[in-house]
């Protein structure tokens, strides 16, 4: 059933309860989750963090990779989450925080299977938010603040032209080969060439540490390879490369061929 986020309403949802469990079944086919800068350090120890571009809105987003292909969450290859950290944008479900007039409002997926007659109540008998809902509202507020900071971080990375396109080459156990493209990461060489005053500014804003977390997180691609062993077609080998580096190698090879033909 399609997701249908509607404003949380104490009259409409006065008797609604939310089933609380750690199965995260709703994310079974989620291969990318929005990543929030507040959790970059934790995410980097569990899963790759990459940038993707939304061609429709001409905007860049930071996401955590949960799988190597669409509709595949390798952290949920079995019945429980395989990892020490769950992205905040997975934990928030079935809630979301969105602009509501001039302020932010709490929304809920009215079609979620987590809603029903059993679980944690959203409101008390007097119509006040329950303790569970108060905790969720606090969490959503923290997430909203972190996402605003994330947007500033992305804007800074774009302005400094630090992104480079990357490509992942996969070889599966059945012999199938696949290239995973459309992702970007921080170019360390460009970052190291930044003026000292800009580096200091990035450090004070917390953005420098975030950049290193993104770069280091690519090492967790190996974790996805390991998790794939619980699937019907495990990944046998994985190779990560910079698209720019590949283009340079092809150009050098062409120049060498041209020289040999002269």
PyMOL commands that set and color helices and strands:
alter all, ss='L'
color gray80, all
select helices_A, chain A and resi 25-27+37-44+74-76+88-91+131-159+188-192+196-205+207-230+243-261
alter helices_A, ss='H'
color red, helices_A
select strands_A, chain A and resi 5-7+17-18+32-34+49-54+59-65+95-100+103-109+115-116+120-121+163-172+177-186+235-242
alter strands_A, ss='S'
color yellow, strands_A
deselect
rebuild
show_as cartoon
